[in-house]
Amino acid sequence: AAVIYNPTKFDDLSLLRRRVAAEVRAAGWLPTVWLETTPDDPGRSMARRALEAGVDLVMVAGGDGTVRAVSSELAGTEMPMALIPSGTGNLLARNLGLPIGSGVRDLASIAITGRSRRIDVGWVEADGPSLEQTAAIARIAPDSHAFAGSTPFLVIAGMGFDAAVMHSAGRGLKRTMGWGAYVVSGLRYLRRRRVKAHIVAGEGHNEFDLEARAILFANCGRLPGGFVLAPDARIDDGWLDLVVVDTKIGLLGWGDLVRRVGLQSLGLRRRPQMLPEVGSIELRRMRSVHVQAGDPELVEADGDALGYAWNVRARIERGTLLVHVL
């Protein structure tokens, strides 16, 4: 096996190495190839090196960013990927039903002995900005930059409120508070303007305009804290679930939105008629989508802020990634 690991996610790297090595020896495998990520490369070249080395399994020890980077290289190959999650959200691990809190030894054992499951990979894309658009992005904030190109997501990508929250949740806050850092960050953006966009679904047979707090592209829908944002999303069904989130009337709307997500998480989808609808979650299924925003919007993928874009496309590739699960 190869282990691609993010050294910033572990307080004791020697413990990680010892416990993985113990499981590898117990399974009768050859010594593990260890590949460390860097700030400039969160895992892509390491994944290519693992493929070139001819290993039989790639374990990813890190957060969602490391998982996303490695999966971008393994998607479309027959190389299985296994997770030793140690990030803030651990979104893919949650949606795969892995025992996140069970410790490195158990997770390494699942990595080696688990069954293979084929899952979908989402891709979010944007064209490079024009000179005028680049200037507009620069006026937003000194550190603003454009998102261009194509990047994968395994759980959820989006634009608007959620991307702003991901962008402002600093590494130090996440290390101290875990996923609660996103709650703290979110309080800053409750009054953020709505996203105004034109949506083109699939091959263009369905078009509509909308205003919303956030536009999300879901491959699967389970979030930290037991919340389920897209209850019908399945990680292996070949469908992209478009999630449109909106609120009205200030804090009352946000409270109603949290209530609706909580009910969805409990499997309750029916809306009580006696309560005003000031928070809404609209769900649509499609293979791909093109979002044309009226203003530059922040874009994120699996919790990583990517930058600003006007025209964003998202699509699903069915069954292109192998993962080891229970």
N, C-alpha and C positions, 0 to 999 in steps of 0.2 A: 504494500500500500504506500501511497504518498499522503502526507499530511501538509496541507497548506494552512498556515496559521498566522493570525494577526497578533503580534506580541503585545500590543497595547490592551488586549482584552483579557489577559491572564496575569494575576498577581504572582503566580509561581509557575514559571514555564517548566522547571525541572519536574514538578509534580505531574504536569500534563504529559511530558515525555515518558516518565516512569509508568504511568497508568496505561497509556496507549501501548507501550512496549510490552507490558505484562499480558495484555489481551492478544497482541500479535503473536507472542511466543506461545501462548496457550493454544492458539489456532494452528500452530505449525507453519506460520508464514515467515518469509525472509525479513531481515531488518528493514524498518520503515525508512522511506526517503522523506526528509524534513525540508520544507520550503517556506521561508519566511516572507511575508508581505512587507511592503514599504509604503510610506506616505504617498509616493508618486505612482505606485502600482499596487492596488489592493488585491491582486490575485490573478490577473489575466496571463502574464508571462509565466507565472508559476504553474498555472494549469497547462500551458503549452509544454513546459518542461516535463511535467508529469506524463503527458501523453507521449512525448518523445522518449521517455525512459521506459515505456512499455509496462507500467504498473497495471495491476488488476482492479484497483479501487483508489479513488481520491476522497480522502476525508477533508472536510473544511472545518477548521476550528477558529471561529470568529463570529462576527455579527452579520447582519443582513447585507451590508455592503460587500463583505468578503464573499458571501454566498453568491451574490448577484454577479460579481466579477468573474468568479470561477465558472459559474453556470454559462456565462456568455461564450466561453471556449468549449465547454463540454457538450452544450446543446448540439444535437445533430450527430454526435458520435455515439458509440455504444459503451462509452466509459461510464460506469456507475459512480454517483456522488453520494457521500454520506455526511451527516452533520454532527458536529460537536458544538452546539450553539452556546455562545458566550457573549451575546450582544445585549442591546437594550430591549428591542422588540422581539427578536427571534421569530419573525413572522412565519417563515416557511416551516420551521420546526413545529410551531403550534398547529398549523394547518395540516401537517402530516401526522399529528398525534404522537409525536415523540415525547418521552418523559423528560422534559427540560430540567427539572430539579433533581434528577436521580444521580447526577455525578458523571465525571469523565469516564470511569471504568465501565459503567452500564452502557453509556452512549457509544463507546468504542466497541463494545461487544455487539451491540445492535448493528453498528457499521459493518462489522465483519460477517456476522451470521444472519443479518436481516434479509428479508425477501426484497426482490427488485420490483419497483413500481414505476411505470412510465407516466410522466406528468407533462402538462402543457407549459409552454413558455410564452409569456407576453413580450411584446416589443413596443416601445414608445419612440417616436421619431419626430424630428423637426428639421426644416430646412435652415440653412445659414441665413442670418439677417442681412438686410440691405444696409447701406451706410446710414440712411435715415433711421432705420430701426435700431441700429447699434447706438446711435446718438440718443434715441429715446430711452433705451435701456440704461445708458450711462447716467441719465438725469434722475433715475429712480433712487439710486444710492451709489456712493463711490465704489463699492465692491461688487456692484451688479455685473453680471455677464450673461451672455446668450447661451441657450441650449441649442445645439445643432448636432445632427447625426442620429444614430440609432443606439439604443441601450435596452437590455432586457429587464423585465420584472417578473417575479415569480408569484407575487401575492397581489399587490395593488400599486398602481401608479395614478397620478392625478395632477390637477392644476387648480389654483385658487387657494382657499383657506388652508387646506391640509398641507400644501407645499410651503406656504409661509410659516406654518408651525414647525415643520421639519427643518426649515432653513434657520430658524432662530433658536432652536433647542441646541445649545452648545454642548460640546463633548464633556466639559467639566460637570455641567448640570445633569447630563444623562448618567454619568458615572456615579454621581451622588444620589440621584433620585430614581434611577431606572426609568421605566416608561412613564412614571409620574412627571418627568421633565416635560413631556409633551402637553400635559394638562396645564402646567405653569406657563409654558410658551403660548398655548392656545388662548389664555386669558387676554393676551396683548392684542389679539386679532378678532375679538368678538364683533367689533364695529367695522371690520374691513369691508371695503366695497364688494359688491357682487361681481361675478364674472358674467359678462355679456358675450354670447357666442352663437355662431351658426353651426349646427350639427349636421353632418352628412353620414348616415349610417350605411354600412356595407358598400354596395356598388353604386350608391346614389339614388336608390329607389325611395328612400325615406329621408326627408330633410325637414329640419325645424329649428326655430330660434328659441333661446332660453336665457334666463337670468338666474344665477344660483350662487351660493357661497362656495361650492366646490363641485368639480366634475371629476369623477373617479372612474378608473378602468380596472375592474376586478377580475383576476384569474381565480381567486378564492377569497373568502370573506371574513375569516376569523381574526380578531384583533386581540392585543393584550387586555387583561382584565375580564376575559370571558365574553367580550362584546362581539356580536356578529353583524357586520355592516351589509353584506350581500348574502342573504340566507340561501339563495338558489345557486350561487356560484360553486362550481366544482372544478377541482384542479386538473381533471382529466377528461372533461367533456367536450373540449374543442370550441367552447363558446367564450366570448368576452362579455362580461356584465357591465353595462354602463350604469353608474350610480350618480344620480343628480341630487345634491343635498342643498336645502335652502331653509332659511329661517326668516321670520318677521317679528316685529314688536319686541326688539331688543332681547333682554335676558329671558323673557317669557318664551320666545321662540326657541332659543338655545335649550332651555329646560325641556320644552316639548320634544325637541329633536333627541335629546338624551333619553327621554322616556321611550320614544319610538324604537331607538336602537336597543334599549334594554328589553323591551317586549319582544323584538325580533330574536334577541339572544335566547329568550325563553321559549321560542317557537310560536309566539303569539303575533299574528300578522294583521288581525282585524282591527280597524280603527274605531274607537268609541265615538258615536255620533254626538254625544252631549258635550264634547270638549271642542274648543276652537282649534282649527288646524293652522298653527303658527310655526310649526316645524315640519318639514316634509322630506321623505326619502323616496325618490322615483327610480325604479329599476327597469332596465330594458336589456334584452339579449341580442347580440349581433356577433358577427365574425370579426368586423373591423369598424373603425370610426375615424372620422376626420373632424377636428374641432377648430373652427376659425374664430379666434377671440378678437374682440374689438380693441383691446389694449394688451400690452405685453403682460403675460401671466407667468408666475413661477410654476415650474414643473418638478415633480418628484417621482421617484421610483423606489418602492420598498423602503421608504424612510430616508432616502438620500435626495437632497435638493440638487437638481441638475442645472438650473438656470432659467432664464426667461425666454418665452417664445410666443408667437402669435398663432401660427398654424401647427397643430399637433396631431399626429396620427398614431393610433394604437391598433394592434392586431394580435391575434393568437396563433401560435404554431402548435398543432396538436401532437402530444406524445413524443416530443423531441428530446426529452431529458430523462435519464434513468436515475432513480434515487433508491437508497436502501432504507427500509422502514421496518417496523415491528411486524 
